[in-house]
Amino acid sequence: MRGLTHWLANYLGELAFTLLGVDFNERTGEARFLIMDPHYVGPDDLSQIRPKWVGWKSQDSTTHLGTKLFQQGELYNLCLPQRPSCV
């Protein structure tokens, strides 16, 4: 996350993700989310990191734990990077 100086953190739940982007398809009504899972520990090897730990996910995608990304009734901690004020 180099270069990002503004963050909006939301600490409410037991699950945590960094939401980097949203892609909404107006024709189908479907949304995809560019998610970075902050729980990755390991080498800086993109073949191990993508797409499991960083990538475009749908609401039905699974987490590193094998659970659904977004589950009804769960609370989430979201880190939302904000655009720098100089942009």
C-alpha positions as semicolon CSV with decimal commas, in nm:
position;residue;x (nm);y (nm);z (nm)
1;M;0,000;0,000;0,000
2;R;0,286;0,234;-0,069
3;G;0,190;0,588;-0,155
4;L;-0,147;0,583;0,019
5;T;-0,159;0,833;0,301
6;H;-0,530;0,849;0,380
7;W;-0,725;0,557;0,525
8;L;-1,073;0,513;0,661
9;A;-1,090;0,224;0,904
10;N;-1,406;0,057;1,021
11;Y;-1,358;-0,175;1,320
12;L;-1,678;-0,358;1,401
13;G;-1,644;-0,727;1,334
14;E;-1,432;-1,036;1,357
15;L;-1,345;-1,061;0,985
16;A;-1,108;-0,816;0,815
17;F;-1,039;-0,711;0,455
18;T;-0,890;-0,415;0,272
19;L;-1,133;-0,293;0,007
20;L;-0,933;-0,141;-0,280
21;G;-1,203;-0,108;-0,545
22;V;-1,557;-0,189;-0,655
23;D;-1,667;-0,286;-1,005
24;F;-2,044;-0,255;-1,054
25;N;-2,206;-0,389;-1,371
26;E;-2,510;-0,169;-1,437
27;R;-2,648;-0,415;-1,693
28;T;-2,649;-0,721;-1,464
29;G;-2,654;-0,552;-1,123
30;E;-2,357;-0,765;-1,013
31;A;-2,066;-0,624;-0,817
32;R;-1,707;-0,738;-0,779
33;F;-1,469;-0,618;-0,511
34;L;-1,092;-0,573;-0,530
35;I;-0,995;-0,724;-0,196
36;M;-0,662;-0,749;-0,018
37;D;-0,671;-0,995;0,269
38;P;-0,436;-0,858;0,538
39;H;-0,379;-1,202;0,692
40;Y;-0,119;-1,314;0,436
41;V;0,223;-1,394;0,576
42;G;0,483;-1,534;0,345
43;P;0,726;-1,448;0,070
44;D;0,673;-1,166;-0,179
45;D;0,577;-1,419;-0,445
46;L;0,286;-1,303;-0,662
47;S;0,203;-1,660;-0,766
48;Q;0,124;-1,735;-0,400
49;I;-0,048;-1,402;-0,328
50;R;-0,279;-1,371;-0,631
51;P;-0,568;-1,440;-0,664
52;K;-0,619;-1,597;-0,321
53;W;-0,498;-1,306;-0,108
54;V;-0,537;-1,011;-0,348
55;G;-0,780;-1,003;-0,637
56;W;-1,125;-0,933;-0,773
57;K;-1,387;-1,121;-0,573
58;S;-1,761;-1,166;-0,603
59;Q;-1,988;-1,187;-0,302
60;D;-1,978;-1,567;-0,338
61;S;-1,597;-1,594;-0,344
62;T;-1,421;-1,777;-0,063
63;T;-1,165;-1,650;0,188
64;H;-0,831;-1,805;0,287
65;L;-1,034;-1,998;0,548
66;G;-1,260;-2,148;0,282
67;T;-1,564;-1,953;0,401
68;K;-1,780;-1,723;0,188
69;L;-1,628;-1,377;0,149
70;F;-1,938;-1,193;0,266
71;Q;-2,172;-1,378;0,497
72;Q;-2,510;-1,245;0,601
73;G;-2,525;-1,163;0,970
74;E;-2,147;-1,119;1,009
75;L;-1,970;-0,795;1,097
76;Y;-1,653;-0,697;0,911
77;N;-1,348;-0,481;0,972
78;L;-1,285;-0,290;0,649
79;C;-0,984;-0,077;0,574
80;L;-1,076;0,165;0,297
81;P;-0,780;0,349;0,141
82;Q;-0,872;0,707;0,050
83;R;-0,740;0,908;-0,241
84;P;-0,453;1,140;-0,138
85;S;-0,557;1,506;-0,114
86;C;-0,301;1,604;-0,381
87;V;-0,484;1,398;-0,650
